[in-house]
Amino acid sequence: MKSRHPALASREKSRRGRPTGGRPRVRERILMTVHELFSRGGIRGIGVDAIAGAAGVSKASIYTTFESKDDLIAAYIAEHDRQFWTWWDRL
């Protein structure tokens, strides 16, 4: 839904795409962090507090992006699977 007020429309446009400065979006940062942490400590050994701290996001941001830790794990596995098959297809 488009905003009718020009000031709000310009704010909406500025929020689209990759944030300025080349910093990955919150979801991407969380998934990159989860990959590192789960690889070292295992899925059960790493809590949401540790993920939030290492990713530089709040716990609320994690639960806004992912409904639960189980959803976060499912997204991590799906992303890992996607990356594997992308690599495989290049062989």
Residue pairs with C-beta under 8 A, 6 or more apart in sequence:
2 9
3 9
3 12
18 24
18 25
19 25
23 29
24 32
26 55
26 57
26 61
26 65
27 65
27 75
29 55
29 56
29 57
30 51
30 55
30 57
30 61
30 62
30 65
30 66
30 72
31 75
31 76
31 79
32 55
33 51
33 54
33 55
34 46
34 51
34 55
34 72
34 76
35 76
35 79
35 80
36 54
37 46
37 50
37 51
37 54
38 46
38 76
41 50
43 73
48 59
48 62
48 63
48 69
48 72
49 59
51 62
51 72
52 58
52 59
52 61
52 62
55 62
62 72
66 72
66 75
